[in-house]
Amino acid sequence: MWKLTKPFYFNSWALSIRLLVMLTAFLLPLPSLSLAVPVIQFQSSGSSFQENAGAVSITAVIDQPSAQFVTVNFRITGGTATAGEDHTLAVGDFPILAGQTSSSVNFDIIDDFIFEGDETITIEIYDPFNSVLGSQTTHTVIIQDDEVSFPNKFSFQNSSSSGSEATTSVSIPVTLSPSSGSTTTVNYSFVGGTATPGADFTATNGQLQFLAGETIKNITFTVVNDADVESDETIAISLLSPTGANLILPVQHTYTIQNDDQPPPSIQFSSASSNTLESITSVTIPVELSSTHDQTVTVNYAATGGSATGGGVDYTLTNSTLTFNPGETSKNMSFTVIDDAVPESNETIVITLSNPTNATLGSPASHTYGIDDDDAAPIAQFTSNGGSGPENVTPGTMTLTLDRPSPLPIYVDFRIIGGTATSLVDHASGAGDFFFAPGSTTATMNIHLLDDSEVESNETIIYELYNATNAVLGSQTVYTFTILDDDSTPTFSFPSATGSGSESVTSVTVPVSLFPASANTATIQYSVSSGTASAGSDFTAASGQLQFAAGETSKNITFTVIDDNVFENEESVIITLSSPSGAALGSPSVHTYLIQNNDSASPSLTGPTVVAPYWQTGDGVYSFIAVSHPGLQGMNSQVGVTVSAFLQGGKLLGKSVFTVDEGQTQRVFFIRPNHPAINPLNFPESAYIFTSPSAIGLNTTGGLGFLRMDPVADTPTQPLAGSGGGMPDIRMLAYWGAVVFEGTNTGFALEFIGDLNDSASHPGMAPGRLPSGVN
């Protein structure tokens, strides 16, 4: 089974044949044919036909029947004949069905009356399908002219000419060259063009007869000169059927009728509007044509609207017609304005053009004339720039006045342009107008107030005058009305400025009052902060917000007191109110709460001795440090202690924290960081408390104690537990000494910082005295 391996070509007239061929190729049973590729070519190298032969054909053949559909395209590549004038052949193809060996293409030879000699068509085949081209790929068709040759030739003198539509009688010359010794004739026919026979011209086909010796004759016809504005139009005339002579080009003549009708001009007002004072009583409004015209143009005009009153009240205008003679382009229409003594608004007259002849309406076709009143109008303005009234007394009022009465009714519009009051919440006022009856000079407008129970500031409504009718606005065009609030303002406060409680009362509540009760939600911020009490050790700091719902008058602030075992004086906590919303801040707004100490005091330390620093020389530099502890009053509770190691010069090498259990008070040492000889940099450590050596498993004498130092750890390690961490030069912290005194409540201790592996010997120490080597 063969298949089509090349797409169809859409070659106009051959389409239906190709479809039929393909259908047949698929549906009909094929004989046993050769599958060899056939050679396709023209059947012959040329053919010859008489000019009057009509339908003719040319043929392509293949050298053997094929089992496949075969085709080849063709095209015209040369020759002297002209397609469309001498023949109808175009491009196409030769389709050959399977099993067949030839295909023919039909076309027509066009017979004319022109003596032109024999003409040729050169045809080429190309692009074969299921075949290859043979040697005969071109074919030449000869069209044999069938006109008898005469020495005399008919033709138009020119191929084209033109004339104005106004030239109604037209002659088109036809020549015979050379003249004949006998009578000759040639027919002519009006064969086309864009002009319409009967409407644009009248003509009849006919014959020209040339007597012996004549060489020129005219074809005549009549042009219809209409008034239509139209494009130029054409008439086509052809020569045919000569006798005693031949036709030569040009055998067709095109005559162009040139339109002579002028398009109508447009007619309109020179401008869309104008205005003058009413004292200008004689008014003219110009009307113009867009161009001159050869015919008379007319247009009607009439007063069709406006705010002015005709008929002699504000103006007098008679509807009429303007006439433009040929060549004229401008005319004036006129009317009279009545100058009265009545103050009034400016007024207008609308004049409209209509029904033009020999013209079209342009734009603007209407003109608005403004009559500007020249009579002084009353001045309208507020009597003052503002007023006020309580919100529970409604309505309030505002008053407008005229500087003199007017015979006309006067309206002055007003609107709200601002203020702090809210429409439909604080008032029910809006935009409107003041009305003055003829002769009156005062107009009052009510302001409807809405009384609420909300405590608020005084509020305002700002009114503005605009758009006065039969009056003009004065300078006082803005009026501010103030709504005076009649409600009391709720305030936040503490019932009292102070309060107190034992340290053992850990949950404390402090009431806050709102008076009077609010109709809306109100809030107040509060903070609980240090007075003399310390946040975190004496109480827990707090802050927050109290929210009072509508009608509520009391809420509590709650904070926590810390009950420690330290004997101390009474300490204060400050509770502060701030940032009220929906109410004001009253007094007192600060409450001071005193925490009453519940711990008993131990005897105070006494004695004036101050321990000075001790410097030891050796492989390193070490120091004794004496520092005060201002809070020494009994040591009955567990205490957290910071221990620091220093080099001479005050460089901090590290510090650690440990605790001393209650009851271990016989060896309490304090270091004072503000001692000028030891701590010029004011290190912040406040107290150093050390246990006895036996408390950490050391067997020593003379009050000498050891504590391992690890600056990185949270708590120090015991010295016998291993190498531990610590600074490179400070592996062990050795301390000793006895409690000494300065003043009543201040104790001092002696601390020796050094390396236990150092060769330096430690100062000796006996109970109740300072170690040796101390200044």
Buried (B, 14 or more C-beta within 10 A) or exposed (E): EBEEEEEBBEBEEBEEBBEEBBEEBBEEEBEEBEEEBBBBBBBEEBBEBBBEBEEBEBBBBBBEBBBBBBBBBBBBEEBBBEBEEBBBBBEBBBBBBBBBBEBEBEBEBBBBBBBBEEBBBBBBBEEBBBBEBBEBBBBBBBBBBBBEEBEBBBBBEEEBBEBEBEEBEBEBEBBBBEBBEEEBBBBBBBEEBBBEBEEBBEBEEEEBEBEEEBEEBEBEBEBBBEEEEBEEBBBBBBBBEBBBBBBBEBBBBBBBBBBBBBEBBBBBBEEEEBBBBBEEBEBEBEBBBBEEBEBEBBBBBBBEEBBBEBEEEBBBBEEEEBEBEEEBBEBEBEBEBBBEEEBBBBBBBBBBBEEBBBBEBBEBBBBBBBBEBBEEBBBBBBEEEBBEBBBEEBBBEBBBBBBEBBEBBBBBBBBBEEBBBEEEEBBBBEEBBBBBEEEBBEBEBEBEBBBBEEBBEEBBBBBBBEEBBBBBBBEBBBBBBBBBBEBEEBBBBBEEEEBBBEBEEBEBEBEBBBBEBBBBEBBBBBBBBBBBBBBEEBBBBBEEEBEBEEEBEEBEBEBEBBBBBBBBEEBBBBBBBEEBEBBEEBEEBEBBBBBBBEBEEEEBBEBEEBBEBBEBEEEBBBBBBBBBBEEBBBBBBEBEBBBBBBBBEEEEBBBBEBEBEEEBBEBBBBBBBEBEEBBEEEBEBBBBBBBBBEEBEBEEEBBBBBBBBBBEBEEBBEBEEEEBBBBEBBBBBBBBBBBBBBBEBBBBBBBBBBBEEBEBEBBEBEEEEBBEBBE
